Structure formats: C-alpha cells, structure tokens
Amino acid sequence: MRLSREGPRTDPLARFLLGAGLGGVAGGITYGITQTPPWWWLVGLVVAALVWLGKYAADLADVFTD
C-alpha cells in the first residue's frame, strides 16, 4: 500500500470561511483586551492569512526539507 504525500484535499471555500471565522474570533479576543483598532484588525487579518495560506507554506517548507 502506497501512501500519498499530498494528504486530504480541502475545499478552498471551507478554508476561506475557517480563516475568516478564526480571524474574527482572534480579533474579538484582542478587542476585549485592547480596544485600539489597529491591533485587533492586524491580529484578525494575520490569523486569517495564516489559515488561508498555511497549506501553501507547508508545501513550500516540504520542498526545502527534501
């Protein structure tokens, strides 16, 4: 039995919605701590971008480890 290196396929819309949801949660938690708009906007966008682009970053890291 041969295992695939690609792993399970994820739907791009599901990844987008997950990133948007987690970004909103992270931004909300940051807003609860500090109500300065640039901080909670920045944290929310960074979390969303990490979720959206995390698959590509993992693929890129795998290229350098082989």
C-alpha positions in Angstrom: 0.0 0.0 0.0 1.4 3.4 -1.0 0.6 6.5 0.9 0.0 9.8 -0.8 2.2 12.7 0.2 -0.5 15.2 -0.8 -2.8 14.5 2.1 -6.5 15.1 2.0 -7.9 17.8 -0.3 -9.6 20.8 1.3 -12.2 22.9 -0.3 -10.9 26.5 -0.9 -14.2 28.0 0.3 -14.1 25.9 3.5 -10.5 27.1 4.1 -11.6 30.7 3.5 -14.6 30.5 5.8 -12.4 28.8 8.5 -9.8 31.6 8.2 -12.5 34.3 8.3 -14.1 32.8 11.4 -10.8 32.2 13.3 -9.6 35.7 12.3 -12.9 37.2 13.7 -12.5 35.2 16.9 -8.9 36.3 17.3 -9.8 39.9 16.5 -12.6 39.8 19.0 -10.4 38.4 21.8 -7.8 41.1 21.0 -10.6 43.8 21.0 -11.6 42.6 24.5 -8.0 43.1 25.7 -7.2 46.4 23.9 -9.7 48.5 22.1 -7.2 50.2 19.9 -8.4 49.4 16.3 -5.1 48.8 14.6 -4.2 46.0 16.9 -7.3 43.9 16.7 -7.6 44.5 12.9 -4.0 43.4 12.5 -4.3 40.3 14.7 -7.5 39.2 12.9 -6.0 39.7 9.4 -2.8 37.8 10.3 -4.7 34.9 11.7 -7.0 34.7 8.7 -4.0 34.9 6.3 -2.1 32.2 8.2 -5.1 29.9 7.8 -5.8 30.8 4.2 -2.1 30.4 3.1 -1.0 27.8 5.6 -1.3 25.0 3.1 1.0 26.7 0.6 3.5 27.5 3.4 3.6 23.8 4.4 4.1 22.8 0.8 6.9 25.3 0.4 8.6 24.0 3.6 8.3 20.5 2.4 10.2 21.4 -0.8 13.1 22.7 1.2 13.2 19.7 3.6 13.5 17.1 0.7 
